[in-house]
Amino acid sequence: MAEFRKKLSINEIESGSIFWNEIQDKDLKAVIPQTLVFDLIYNGCEYANLSVEWEKRRLFIGEPIASAMPESELVLIASKDKPSAVNCMIFAPQEKMVIRKRLSHQEHSRRYLKWFAREDELYGRLFSFEGDYVIEIAGKKVKGRAPDFDKRKLFIGDPLRFFSPGDDLLIHWNPAAEVPTLVITKEELVTRLPLDGTTSLRSLIARLLSRPLGDFNEGEVKGLIVLLDENKKLWEKLSNFQEENRRLKEQVNMLESLFEQFASNSFFNSKKEFEQWVATHVGMFEKGLRVLHRNYSVTFEGGRKRRVDLLCQDRKGILVAVQILFSPEVSQINETIELMDHLRKNIEAFGSELTGGQLKAADLRGLIIANYEKADLVEHCLQHQVKLCLVKSGCLIDILE
């Protein structure tokens, strides 16, 4: 896909226009549609009826670059979906980059941030270095984990629970910190006046002023008036949609609060009852999971014995050690993680023992099923790469990997 890149100067930001040299003509012509006017798409907003002054090597963009920082990189890419449109992206220097994103219910529940394929370059620039760093949320600092670019996930951990689903987050580096520190805060939006057509009006006026009045014929002026009227109607519709979205968000938050209250009242009265339910419904936690043994005994060095609640095998033939925790205490969590680590380190011997010396296991996964969520349990599972399933009210299963 053809693209045009350049760093923005102070003059370009102040004038709302980009300039280029003769050498860059070819790159820009490969991106700009061969029409009199085209549309620019930036952050989901469409800026219609832009035109290029090829003789002056000048393209007026206006609002998208007016708030950019000097030395920010502007990228123009031809749109696949709309031949008459151009996609625009602006990337600030890494130390000044600020990513805005809305926290979803899934991200909040599973303690990670996720991005889309179109944001790969944005997050790639944010994490353009390799090394240790910390994450700071509300004054609390935790060790940062390398982002998973294949799954497009950045695991945060329990501090992410400081925010609520639907919060708008700001993600940026703290340039004053001695150790690389990624700061995540909640964006506090200022109260704004109701939306109307004034924003588009200002953009249109800026475009009019950027061209000599004599360059406009009567048809173009009438066309601008029609576009202005249509734009105002669109802003009115957008305002109505945002109000409706606000009401729906309030209803979802209320329902979620009621559901959490219901979910906290689990109907399991004892550990034995919970273990029996899990053993008979193991397929609910992972499709294709097959139970090989229950209460399988494992011997540690020194003769100390521990038991694996359910020793299973997944669809790929990999062993899965399942431990069932009922209202887990810290000591139980530590013992469970210790058992998982021991089995992984001694996987060959364990597989040989399991099959009477006939086969050797190549890998083993850990799976913890609990009826109660605790911060220590979640942190240990994330750090030791153990899959965690939380059972709520016997019907809802929350999975954390």
CORBEL-V769382 format. One record per backbone hydrogen bond with DSSP energy under -1.0 kcal/mol. CO is the residue of the C=O (numbers start at 0). NH is the residue of the N-H. Records with the same first field share a line. If there is no record, write none. Layout:
BEGIN
CO->NH, NH
END
This chain:
BEGIN
1->77
3->75
5->73
7->70
8->12
9->13
10->14
11->15
15->60, 61
17->58
21->24
23->27
24->28
25->29
27->30, 31
32->34
37->49
38->85
39->46
40->87
41->44
44->41
46->39
49->37
51->53
52->56, 57
56->19
57->52
58->17
61->64
64->67
68->71
71->7
72->90
73->5
74->88
75->3
76->86
81->84
83->38
84->78
85->40
86->76
88->74
90->72
92->95
93->96
98->170
100->168
102->165
103->107
104->108
105->109
106->111
110->155, 156
112->153
115->118
116->119
118->122
119->123
120->124
121->125
122->126
124->127
132->143
133->181
134->141
135->183
136->139
139->136
141->134
146->148
147->151, 152
151->114
152->147
153->112
156->159
157->160
158->161
159->162
163->166
166->102
167->186
168->100
169->184
170->98
171->182
173->176
179->133
180->173
181->135
182->171
184->169
196->200
197->201
198->202
199->203
200->204
201->205
202->206
203->207
204->208
205->209
207->210
211->214
212->215
216->220
217->221
218->222
219->223
220->224
221->225
222->226
223->227
224->228
225->229
226->230
227->231
228->232
229->233
230->234
231->235
232->236
233->237
234->238
235->239
236->240
237->241
238->242
239->243
240->244
241->245
242->246
243->247
244->248
245->249
246->250
247->251
248->252
249->253
250->254
251->255
252->256
253->257
254->258
255->259
256->260
257->261
258->262
259->263
261->264
263->265
269->273
270->274
271->275
272->276
273->277
274->278
275->279
280->283
281->284
285->288
289->312
292->310
295->307
297->305
299->302
303->299
305->297
307->295
308->294
309->321
310->291, 292
311->319
312->289
313->316
317->313
318->364
319->311
320->366
321->309
322->368
324->370
328->332
329->333
330->334
331->335
332->336
333->337
334->338
335->339
336->340
337->341
338->342
339->343
340->344
341->345
343->346
345->349
346->350
347->351
348->352
349->353
350->354
351->356
362->318
364->320
365->386
366->322
367->388
368->324
369->390
373->377
374->378
375->379
376->380
377->381
378->382
379->383
380->385
386->367
387->399
388->369
389->397
391->394, 395
395->391
397->389
399->387
END
